[in-house]
Amino acid sequence: MSAIEEIEKIWRSYLITKDCLKIAKRSLDEERYNDLRKGTGFFEASQDAASQEIETSQMSADEYLVLSLWICFERNLFSQLKQDIANPHAKLFNVKIEEHIERLRIFDVLEAFKIIIDSNLIGKAKQICEY
């Protein structure tokens, strides 16, 4: 699966999760939806407690989106690094890196890419990682 396909899959899943949480929150205001909530944590909980749980879940979904996108980015960054090292004509990276690539810290990998990527972009990636 390409990086773009991975990102699209993550984004679609995020949007569906957000929509499901919106529907769940709206159902709390309607008595007629009691049957839909049976067998869930929302049925026994008070409306305020359930609403708070949904809001917390919405914030978590936002954080998981950032984490999922970062994991996709990091995986593709390491993949690109491995390809560059495997290229016999590439003089960008030291061959020794190949032996220890999986143990490198992400900040070290980002630093290595400063040779070909704008330092400001690398700095932004580091800020996202720290987040």
C-alpha positions, 0 to 999 in steps of 0.5 A: 500500500502506498503512503497516499493510500495509507493516509487516505485510509487513516483519514477515512477511518477518522471521519467515520469515527467522528461521524459515529461519535456525533450520531451517538451524542445526538442520540442522547437527546432523544428518548426514542433512541433508547433501543439503539443504546441498549447494551452499550455504556450509554444506556445506563449512564446519565446523559451528562456522563455519556456526553462527557465520555463522547467528548473525551472520545472525540479528543482522543480520536483527534490525538490518534489521528495525529499519531496514526499519521506520524506512524505512517510518516515515520514508516515511510521515512525509514523505508526511503532511508533504506532505499537510499542506502540500498542504492549502490550509487547513493553517496548520501548515507554511510553504509554503517547506518544500514546495519543499525537503521532500526535502532536509530532515533527518529530525530537522528533520521530527520537530521540525516534528511537535512541534506536534501530537505529544508531545515524548517520542514525538518524542524516542523516534523520534530515538533509534531513528533514531540507533540 
